[in-house]
Amino acid sequence: MLDTYRAIFTRASAAFSLTGLVARLPISMVGLGIVLLAEDVSGSYAFAGSVSAVALIANAALAIPQGRLIDRFGQGRVLSLVITLWGVALAATMWSLQAGWPHPVTYLIAAVAGASLPSVGTCVRARWSHTLADQPSRLHTAFSFEAVADETTFLVGPIAVTLLATSVHPAAGLVAALVAGTLGTYAFSAQRGTEPPPHPRRAGDARRPPMPWRAIAPLTLASIALGVVFGAAEVTTVAFADEQGRQGLAGVLLALWALGSLLSGLASGAISWRSSTLTRLRFGALALACSMAPLVVAPNLGTMAVLLMISGLAVSPTLIATMSLAEQVLPTSRMTEGMAFLQTGLAAGVAPGAALAGIVIDGAGASPAYLICVGGGTAALLAALLLRVGATVRSHDERVDGSEAGHVA
């Protein structure tokens, strides 16, 4: 396994991936950090949740235009600008909350912070695609590593922000996110040697390579469905632990789910798969739906812990296949923009998944709410089935110069 990963890091410096890991920590810290700080100063979870929601909605709304700018002007130029704006806006959000500024002002500043937070994960994957353009077989390993990095972010971030906010200062978690995000992104942006070349519009050339919608649209739908699974699973697991009288163990249960995903992601990247990426996506979505079903009848916390870890094994391979398929069909000049559709889809699915689970929990209890997760996995499978079996991808030359978009036949 180590040899497989060593092979990609001997070809490309590990620095851009590792700094990218630090730079994306705010994604898992800011929403929760805002809730903890806003509730502490206002005493209202409703206000705290609304401020966090404004930031998340703004982030989702601006992710795709931001990706388009990054493809056009380059990662270094755009990321250094937006992360500076984000740092200032996040600091102003903290200040406004603690100073008791009028709520509309706080909402506005939080929206600016959310809109300017870059999706570093898509930029890291775009760099891998550029760096390994002549070794596409290595991309699966690289994307597997990034899936593990994502899982690490969501394991470390929430724990760190909660610990800092509750034991140091209510704003300490957000301060840590600000430091990690700004310094990590500046360090990532400064590594120009691995940066994909920008693709500016030239005079007299208004035509861009077309977006391969026949692939990207179903993949975005699959991403939304996966977001529903994640949102519903988080809320339902907390409610299940509460029903068992051990709400404090909810974090442990969710960590075991993430651990299963992390382990399968590492293993997936070390395997030389003979099956197609599309086949792996379909089987991954099917496995996810099927593995969530037993959670409905789990009788106690011990059984739930085992079942969640098993279910987590299906998460990373499904995400890896989704991102890999997008990389195969996207023109390099629109790589970041196209990846942003999938990332936005994941984020967009979390809120309705959590909301639907909450409705079921209030009406029928925690266990039946896991059926929302089963439904999300099934929806992801149906979206994957919309893709044709024969997928044509960019040729070697297209990977290098990005002259044409691939498509799904």
C-alpha positions, -999 to +999 in steps of 0.1 A: +000+000+000+027+024+009+045+019-024+014+029-042+011+062-024+049+067-025+047+066-063+025+096-066+045+117-041+078+110-058+063+124-089+048+154-072+058+172-040+036+163-011+037+199+000+007+211-020-015+183-008-004+187+029-009+225+028-042+219+011-052+197+040-045+225+065-062+251+042-095+232+040-098+228+078-122+258+080-148+239+060-154+217+089-148+243+116-165+276+107-202+265+107-199+249+141-176+277+154-202+303+145-229+284+162-209+281+194-199+317+195-232+332+185-251+311+210-227+320+238-232+358+232-269+357+223-283+327+242-303+318+211-296+287+191-321+300+165-299+331+159-267+311+160-280+286+135-293+313+111-259+331+111-242+298+103-268+290+076-263+324+059-225+317+056-231+282+043-257+293+017-234+321+005-205+296+002-226+272-019-240+300-041-205+315-050-185+282-052-191+277-089-184+313-101-153+313-079-142+280-096-147+297-130-124+326-119-098+302-107-097+284-140-095+316-159-069+336-138-051+308-120-052+294-084-024+316-071-039+349-080-075+342-071-070+322-039-046+348-023-073+374-029-104+355-017-087+341+014-076+376+024-112+388+020-124+357+039-100+363+068-111+399+072-148+390+069-145+362+094-127+384+119-154+410+114-181+384+120-165+375+153-163+411+162-199+418+153-212+389+174-192+398+205-199+436+201-237+430+197-240+447+163-275+447+146-284+413+133-287+424+096-251+437+097-239+404+112-258+384+085-242+406+058-207+401+071-212+364+076-224+361+040-193+378+027-172+354+048-191+324+034-189+336-002-152+342-001-141+309+015-124+289-013-130+253-020-094+243-016-102+206-021-112+211-057-080+231-063-059+203-049-076+178-071-071+201-101-034+201-093-033+164-092-050+162-125-024+186-140+006+170-123-003+135-133-017+144-167+006+118-184-001+091-157-039+090-155-037+056-138-022+073-108-051+097-104-072+072-086-046+069-059-042+106-057-080+112-054-082+084-028-056+102-007-076+134-010-108+116+001-088+104+032-077+140+037-113+151+036-123+126+062-093+137+084-106+173+081-140+163+093-126+142+121-102+168+134-121+201+127-153+197+147-134+182+177-108+210+177-133+239+173-156+225+201-127+219+225-113+254+219-146+271+222-157+253+254-124+252+272-104+283+261-128+310+247-160+310+227-142+326+198-110+305+200-123+278+176-130+304+149-096+320+155-079+287+150-099+282+118-089+317+106-052+310+112-053+275+095-073+288+066-053+319+058-018+305+064-026+272+048-041+288+017-013+313+013+012+284+015-008+264-010-011+294-034+026+301-032+035+267-048+033+278-084+053+248-097+023+224-094-004+250-103-024+243-134-019+270-160-047+296-162-070+296-192-078+333-199-102+342-226-083+355-256-094+384-278-116+371-305-120+338-288-153+339-269-159+302-271-150+280-241-149+242-242-184+230-234-193+216-200-200+179-203-234+182-188-245+146-197-219+135-171-217+164-147-255+167-142-259+131-130-228+133-110-240+165-093-273+148-086-254+119-071-234+143-049-266+160-037-279+125-027-247+117-009-251+151+010-285+140+020-270+108+035-244+127+054-268+153+068-294+127+078-269+104+094-254+131+116-287+143+130-301+108+134-270+094+151-271+122+177-308+115+183-302+078+186-274+083+212-297+107+231-325+081+231-301+056+245-293+081+273-257+086+261-258+117+239-221+124+246-212+092+226-227+106+194-194+120+184-177+087+189-203+070+167-198+095+140-160+092+143-163+055+138-184+061+106-157+085+094-129+060+104-145+033+083-146+057+053-110+067+059-097+031+060-116+021+028-103+052+011-067+043+019-073+007+007-091+018-024-062+040-035-037+011-031-057-012-054-052-014-092-088-017-102-099-037-132-135-025-131-144+009-146-148+040-125-185+041-134-190+005-122-173+014-089-196+044-085-227+022-090-216-005-067-204+020-041-238+038-041-256+004-039-233-007-010-240+026+008-278+022+005-277-014+016-253-008+045-274+020+060-306-003+061-295-023+092-291+008+112-329+011+113-331-020+136-299-015+156-309-023+192-281-005+212-251+017+210-226-012+206-244-027+176-248+008+162-211+015+165-202-017+145-229-011+118-218+026+114-182+016+109-192-010+083-214+015+065-185+040+065-165+016+043-188+024+014-185+062+017-150+070+004-150+046-026-183+062-037-169+097-034-136+088-050-154+073-080-176+104-083-147+128-084-126+105-106-154+104-132-157+142-132-120+145-137-121+121-167-147+141-186-140+177-177-118+199-199-088+210-180-097+247-187-129+241-167-117+216-141-121+236-110-155+250-121-168+215-129-155+200-096-172+229-078-206+216-090-200+183-072-187+200-040-217+224-041-240+194-046-226+177-015-231+208+006-266+214-008-278+180+001-267+182+038-294+207+049-325+189+034-311+155+047-308+169+082-342+186+080-360+154+067-343+133+094-355+158+120-391+155+109-390+118+111-372+118+145-399+141+159-427+119+146-414+084+149-380+084+167-344+081+157-342+046+142-367+051+113-349+083+103-320+062+090-344+053+061-336+088+048-300+077+045-311+045+026-332+068+003-302+090-003-280+061-012-307+048-035-310+082-052-272+083-057-274+049-074-302+061-097-282+091-106-252+069-114-275+047-136-283+078-157-247+078-169-242+056-200-219+026-196-195+037-224-177+068-212-152+086-235-126+106-217-101+132-227-071+119-247-035+124-235-031+156-255-064+170-241-052+163-206-021+184-213-036+213-231-073+211-222-084+218-257-116+198-256-141+185-232-148+148-228-183+135-227-203+105-217-214+085-247 
